[in-house]
Amino acid sequence: MATRLTAAERRDDVLDAAMIEFAEHGYEGTSTEDIARRAGISQPYLFRLFGTKKELFKASTSRCMRETLESFQRAAEGKRGEEALHAMGQAYVDELMTGDRVRLKAQMQAYSACDDPDICAVVRNGFGDLVAYAQRVSGLPAEDISRFFSIGMLLNVLASMKVHEDPEPWAQTLLEGCGKEI
């Protein structure tokens, strides 16, 4: 006999499916029908869980940003200062360059959807949490935090273009400049 999932477990499954679909097709290009099909539920049940496509996108985006924060927290555990930032950056690079690209693509799609003020607020809050954590754990000044996130955003763009698979000279220059030999 199959075990029936709780509403919370089903909600998590839908968020998994939504992140994959939104990462691939963006907010505008993703249908709730495709998300429901991927999650193995009916579209009406999806709406019962999240209300609207926008609420589902916001929940998916919030989860994506929270997972990035949790990755930072695991990497920096027991570390402070530059050591903490380095560990967080290395964990992020490892995930970007060798891991599952869903979270990277979901973040890039979330930034693109910021024309919507409600979605923008979720993205800004999630990114703000990342910055606040980096400041708190490192204790470093604003210019160091800014440099850390600047490099991270450049690495996002490079990873989106898959330059790590076969870096051309210009990409290798940028990767080396970021201190990340791939």
Protein Blocks (a to p, Z undefined) as FASTA:
>chain_A
ZZdddfklmmmmmmmmmmmmmmmnojmlpcfklmmmmnopafklmmmmnopamlmmmmmm
mmmmmmmmmmmmmmmgoiahjllmmmmmmmmmmmmmmmcfklmmmmmmmmmmmmpmklmm
mmmmmmmmmmmmmmmmnopafklmmmmmmmmmmmmmmmmnommmopcfklmmmmmmnopa
ZZ
